[in-house]
Amino acid sequence: MAALGNLTGRRWFSALALGVTLLKCLLIPTYHSTDFEVHRNWLAITHSLPISQWYYEETSEWTLDYPPFFAWFEYVLSHVAKYFDQEMLNTHNLNYSSSRTLLFQRFSVIFTDALFVYAVHECCKWIDGKKASKELTEKPKFILSVLLLWNFGLLIVDHIHFQYNGFLFGLMLLSIARLFQKRHLEGAFLFAVLLHFKHIYLYVAPAYGVYLLRSYCFTANKPEPAASSLFTTFPFQEGPLPCILGSKFLGFVQCFGQSAVYHCLLSVGKAGDASIFLILTTTGHYSLFPLLFTAPELPIKILLMLLFTIYSISSLKTLFRKEKPLFNWMETSYLLGLGPLEVCCEFIFPFTSWKLKYPFIPLLLTSVYCAVGITYAWFKLYISVLTDPLVLKTKKQ
């Protein structure tokens, strides 16, 4: 990070993006989950079958179940994949794997992450510079860029476990960036496109709808009284993030990783939001550990999470050093408790007699412990939003 302090302009952002890309390349040989075979099968389906059969092909148990845009995305990738290994595009080659297949699928994730990098760059343009320091590494834009580009959760889920979340997050963040820029129609269009890539983002749609009504549809004329009371419930005038993050509580644990990524945008604004982000992201990231259950990945996930967590806490503490501590004693104790939990699950339990009879205990402990932290973070977020001075002022008006 010290070396980055000497860079100016766009060079430091390019250095961050290049650095994380090189790290992703180093992760190519690591373990991958069944999602690797899922996406290989989708490549084969979209490449070798007519469109009318895409959603009816059942040779493999991993049938195509994503919306049409993602199917077309796989179709486009398949026409590049044929130059690597034609055999991966055969629907009857179940669980097919080769070195060229591995390289293609890994690099397809890395390449499509370019959209995520661009979206991060666009979002960082609109970060408030009131707390800007002379030191580059203490500037909110720099901190936010690191928290997003080097996000631990995205690294292990996309580039080890294997998924295309970075590409999809890129669409979401770019949509949010356009809303920040008051380019509401572009933002709405990008979100609509995202829904046609992955339907899991549907639960954010109500928040988008209400925000667009307040910020775009009812700007020329005054809204009806009923609509006005709805808009004063949450601080939609602050921007899209509180509204969107509020709706994400409906996703619970399955979507916490997405929420942690989006909450990065709020973390450099206020100390309270930084505290919520740190609790949510640290707990959420640790809850991903069971995804990587093979021995070679154990030191990788521990090291990467430690590095990301230490940087997140230290950088945000530095940014808000003139304000109250980011954690109270209870939150500090809870986060420190993740250490003993990891020791028990990974280093003690495997050597006990319970391993054969109760193999689910480590996963159970991890799930319950992390669910407590994630739920606490969301309640803290809601209290923060509902007691925000701007909201209270709007309600009085």
C-alpha positions in Angstrom: 0.0 0.0 0.0 2.9 2.4 0.7 4.1 2.1 -2.9 0.6 3.0 -4.1 0.9 6.3 -2.1 3.2 7.6 -4.7 0.7 7.1 -7.6 -1.6 9.8 -8.7 -4.8 10.2 -10.8 -6.1 7.0 -12.4 -2.8 5.1 -12.0 -3.5 4.0 -8.4 -6.9 2.6 -9.4 -5.3 0.7 -12.3 -2.6 -0.6 -10.0 -5.3 -2.0 -7.6 -7.3 -3.6 -10.5 -4.1 -5.1 -12.0 -3.0 -6.4 -8.6 -6.2 -8.2 -7.8 -6.4 -9.6 -11.4 -2.9 -11.2 -10.9 -4.2 -12.7 -7.6 -7.2 -14.2 -9.4 -4.8 -15.8 -11.9 -2.9 -17.4 -9.0 -6.1 -19.0 -7.8 -6.8 -20.8 -11.1 -5.5 -24.2 -9.9 -7.4 -24.2 -6.7 -10.5 -26.3 -5.8 -13.8 -25.7 -7.6 -17.3 -26.7 -6.7 -20.0 -28.4 -8.6 -20.9 -25.0 -10.0 -18.0 -25.5 -12.3 -19.8 -28.4 -13.9 -23.1 -26.5 -13.8 -21.7 -23.7 -16.0 -19.8 -26.2 -18.3 -23.1 -28.0 -18.9 -24.8 -24.7 -19.7 -22.1 -23.9 -22.2 -22.8 -27.2 -23.8 -26.6 -26.8 -23.8 -26.6 -23.3 -25.4 -23.9 -24.2 -27.9 -25.2 -27.6 -29.2 -29.0 -27.3 -28.9 -31.6 -25.1 -30.5 -33.1 -22.3 -28.4 -36.4 -24.2 -28.0 -34.6 -27.0 -26.1 -32.4 -24.9 -23.8 -34.7 -25.0 -20.8 -35.9 -28.6 -21.5 -32.5 -30.5 -21.8 -32.2 -32.9 -18.8 -29.2 -35.1 -19.8 -27.5 -33.6 -16.8 -29.0 -32.9 -13.4 -27.7 -29.4 -13.7 -30.4 -28.1 -16.0 -30.4 -24.5 -17.2 -32.5 -22.5 -14.7 -31.3 -18.9 -15.0 -33.2 -16.2 -16.9 -32.7 -15.8 -20.7 -30.0 -13.2 -20.6 -27.7 -15.5 -18.7 -28.5 -18.3 -21.2 -27.4 -16.0 -24.0 -24.3 -15.0 -22.0 -23.4 -18.7 -21.8 -24.1 -19.0 -25.6 -21.6 -16.2 -26.3 -19.0 -17.7 -24.1 -19.5 -21.1 -25.7 -18.3 -19.7 -29.1 -15.1 -18.8 -27.4 -14.9 -22.0 -25.5 -14.8 -24.1 -28.7 -11.3 -22.8 -29.5 -10.1 -24.1 -26.1 -11.7 -27.6 -26.0 -14.6 -28.7 -28.2 -15.3 -31.6 -25.9 -16.6 -29.4 -23.1 -19.5 -28.4 -25.3 -20.9 -31.9 -25.6 -24.0 -32.3 -23.4 -23.2 -36.0 -22.9 -19.8 -35.4 -21.5 -21.0 -35.2 -17.9 -18.5 -34.0 -15.3 -16.1 -33.3 -18.1 -12.9 -31.6 -17.1 -9.6 -30.8 -18.8 -6.8 -28.4 -18.3 -8.0 -26.3 -21.2 -11.6 -26.3 -19.9 -10.3 -25.2 -16.5 -8.3 -22.4 -18.0 -11.2 -21.2 -20.2 -13.8 -21.2 -17.4 -11.5 -19.5 -14.9 -10.4 -16.8 -17.4 -14.0 -16.2 -18.4 -14.8 -15.2 -14.8 -11.6 -13.0 -14.7 -12.4 -11.4 -18.0 -16.0 -10.6 -17.3 -14.9 -9.0 -14.0 -13.9 -6.1 -16.1 -17.5 -4.8 -15.9 -17.2 -4.9 -12.1 -13.9 -3.0 -12.2 -15.5 -0.3 -14.4 -18.6 -0.1 -12.1 -16.4 0.4 -9.0 -14.6 3.2 -10.8 -17.9 4.9 -11.7 -19.2 4.5 -8.1 -16.0 5.9 -6.6 -16.3 9.1 -8.6 -19.3 10.1 -6.4 -17.8 9.5 -3.0 -17.9 12.6 -0.8 -14.4 14.0 -0.4 -15.0 16.0 2.9 -12.8 13.5 4.8 -10.1 13.4 2.1 -6.6 13.3 3.5 -3.4 14.3 1.8 -2.3 10.7 2.0 -3.7 8.7 -0.9 -4.2 5.5 1.2 -6.4 7.5 3.7 -8.7 8.9 1.0 -12.3 7.6 1.0 -12.1 6.8 -2.7 -9.0 4.7 -2.3 -10.4 2.8 0.7 -13.7 2.1 -1.0 -11.8 0.9 -4.2 -9.8 -1.6 -2.1 -12.9 -2.8 -0.2 -14.7 -3.5 -3.4 -12.0 -4.7 -5.8 -10.2 -6.9 -3.2 -13.4 -8.1 -1.6 -12.6 -11.4 0.1 -16.1 -12.8 -0.5 -16.0 -12.3 -4.2 -12.5 -13.7 -4.5 -13.3 -17.0 -2.9 -16.8 -17.5 -4.2 -16.0 -16.5 -7.8 -12.4 -17.5 -8.3 -12.2 -20.6 -6.1 -15.7 -21.9 -5.5 -16.6 -20.7 -9.1 -19.4 -18.4 -10.0 -20.0 -15.2 -12.0 -21.0 -12.8 -9.2 -18.5 -10.2 -10.1 -20.0 -9.6 -13.5 -23.5 -9.4 -12.0 -22.4 -7.1 -9.1 -20.9 -5.0 -11.9 -24.3 -4.5 -13.4 -25.9 -3.7 -10.0 -23.1 -1.2 -9.0 -23.2 0.4 -12.4 -27.0 0.8 -12.0 -26.4 2.4 -8.6 -23.7 4.7 -10.1 -26.2 5.9 -12.7 -28.7 6.7 -10.0 -26.0 8.7 -8.2 -25.4 10.6 -11.4 -29.2 11.3 -11.8 -29.3 9.2 -14.9 -32.3 7.5 -13.7 -33.5 5.8 -16.9 -30.1 4.3 -17.5 -30.0 3.0 -13.9 -33.5 1.5 -14.2 -32.6 -0.1 -17.6 -29.4 -1.6 -16.2 -31.3 -3.0 -13.2 -33.9 -4.5 -15.6 -31.1 -6.1 -17.5 -29.7 -7.5 -14.3 -33.0 -9.2 -13.5 -32.9 -10.9 -16.8 -29.5 -12.3 -15.9 -30.3 -13.5 -12.4 -33.7 -13.5 -10.8 -32.4 -13.5 -7.2 -32.1 -9.7 -7.5 -35.9 -9.4 -7.8 -36.4 -8.6 -4.1 -34.5 -5.3 -4.6 -37.1 -4.3 -7.3 -39.6 -2.7 -4.8 -36.9 -0.5 -3.4 -35.9 0.5 -6.9 -39.5 1.3 -7.8 -40.1 3.5 -4.7 -36.8 5.3 -5.2 -37.5 6.0 -8.8 -41.0 7.2 -8.0 -39.6 9.6 -5.5 -36.5 10.8 -7.4 -37.7 10.7 -11.0 -41.4 10.3 -11.5 -42.6 12.8 -8.9 -40.0 15.5 -9.3 -42.0 17.8 -11.7 -45.3 17.6 -9.9 -46.0 17.1 -6.2 -46.9 13.5 -5.2 -50.3 12.5 -3.8 -50.6 12.6 0.0 -50.5 8.8 0.2 -47.3 8.6 -1.8 -45.8 11.4 0.2 -46.3 9.6 3.5 -44.6 6.6 2.0 -41.6 8.5 0.8 -41.0 10.1 4.2 -40.7 6.7 5.9 -37.2 6.2 4.7 -34.4 8.6 3.6 -34.8 8.1 -0.1 -33.6 11.6 -0.8 -30.2 10.6 0.5 -29.6 8.4 -2.4 -30.5 4.8 -3.5 -28.3 2.9 -1.1 -30.3 3.2 2.2 -33.4 2.2 0.2 -31.8 -0.7 -1.6 -30.0 -2.0 1.5 -33.2 -1.8 3.5 -35.0 -4.1 1.1 -32.1 -6.6 1.2 -33.1 -7.6 4.7 -35.8 -9.7 3.1 -33.1 -11.9 1.5 -31.6 -13.0 4.9 -28.5 -15.2 5.0 -28.5 -16.3 1.3 -27.8 -12.7 0.2 -25.6 -11.4 3.0 -22.6 -11.4 0.7 -24.3 -9.1 -1.8 -25.3 -6.8 1.0 -21.8 -6.6 2.4 -20.5 -5.6 -1.1 -23.2 -2.9 -1.5 -22.7 -1.7 2.1 -19.1 -0.8 1.2 -20.6 2.3 -0.5 -21.9 3.5 2.8 -18.9 2.5 4.9 -16.8 5.5 4.0 -19.6 8.0 4.6 -20.3 7.8 8.4 -18.7 6.0 11.3 -22.0 4.3 12.2 -22.2 2.8 8.7 -18.6 1.8 8.8 -19.3 -0.1 12.1 -22.2 -1.9 10.5 -20.2 -2.8 7.4 -17.4 -4.2 9.4 -19.6 -6.5 11.5 -21.6 -7.6 8.5 -18.7 -8.2 6.2 -16.5 -9.9 8.8 -19.2 -12.2 10.0 -20.5 -12.8 6.5 -17.1 -13.6 5.1 -16.4 -16.1 7.8 -19.7 -17.8 7.1 -18.3 -18.6 3.6 -15.6 -20.8 5.0 -17.5 -24.0 4.8 -17.7 -23.5 1.0 -13.9 -24.3 0.9 -13.6 -27.5 2.8 -10.5 -29.0 1.2 -7.2 -28.9 3.0 -5.1 -27.0 0.4 -7.5 -24.1 0.5 -7.5 -23.8 4.4 -4.4 -21.5 4.6 -5.6 -19.5 1.5 -9.0 -18.6 3.0 -7.6 -17.8 6.4 -4.8 -15.6 5.1 -7.0 -13.8 2.6 -9.7 -13.1 5.1 -7.2 -11.9 7.7 -5.6 -9.5 5.3 -8.9 -8.1 4.1 -10.3 -7.9 7.6 -7.2 -6.2 9.0 -7.2 -3.7 6.2 -10.9 -3.0 6.5 -10.8 -2.3 10.2 -7.5 -0.3 10.2 -8.4 1.9 7.2 -11.9 2.7 8.4 -10.6 3.4 12.0 -8.0 5.8 10.4 -10.7 7.5 8.3 -13.0 8.0 11.4 -10.2 8.5 14.0 -11.7 11.7 15.2 -15.0 10.1 16.1 -16.1 7.5 18.6 -14.7 3.9 18.4 -16.3 1.8 15.7 -17.1 -1.1 18.0 -18.4 -1.3 21.6 -17.1 -4.0 23.9 -19.9 -6.5 23.0 -19.2 -6.2 19.3 -15.5 -6.5 19.8 -15.9 -9.6 21.9 -18.2 -11.1 19.3 -15.8 -10.5 16.4 -12.9 -11.9 18.4 -14.9 -15.0 19.1 -14.6 -15.9 15.4 -11.0 -16.9 16.1 -11.7 -19.6 18.8 -14.7 -20.8 16.6 -12.3 -21.4 13.7 -9.8 -23.2 15.9 -12.5 -25.5 17.3 -14.1 -26.3 13.8 -10.9 -26.7 11.8 -8.2 -27.9 14.2 -9.9 -29.5 17.2 -13.2 -31.1 16.1 -11.6 -33.3 13.3 -9.5 -35.1 15.9 -12.5 -35.9 18.2 -14.7 -39.0 18.3 -17.7 -36.8 17.3 -16.4 -36.3 13.7 -17.9 -39.6 12.4 -21.1 -39.5 14.4 -21.8 -35.7 14.2 -20.0 -34.4 11.2 -22.5 -31.5 10.9 -21.5 -29.8 14.2 -18.8 -27.4 12.7 -21.3 -26.2 10.1 -24.0 -25.9 12.7 -21.8 -23.8 15.0 -20.6 -21.6 12.1 -24.1 -21.0 10.8 -25.7 -20.1 14.2 -22.8 -17.9 15.3 -22.7 -16.0 12.0 -26.5 -15.7 11.8 -26.4 -13.9 15.2 -23.9 -11.3 13.9 -25.6 -10.8 10.5 -29.0 -10.3 12.2 -27.5 -7.9 14.7 -25.9 -5.9 11.9 -29.2 -5.6 10.0 -31.1 -4.5 13.1 -28.4 -1.9 13.8 -28.8 -0.7 10.2 -32.5 -0.3 10.5 -32.2 1.6 13.8 -29.6 3.8 12.1 -31.9 4.5 9.1 -35.0 5.1 11.2 -33.3 7.4 13.7 -31.3 9.4 11.1 -31.7 13.2 11.7 -32.7 13.7 8.1 -35.6 11.2 8.3 -36.9 12.7 11.6 -36.7 16.2 10.0 -38.6 15.0 6.9 -41.3 13.4 9.0 -41.9 16.6 11.0 -42.1 18.6 7.8 
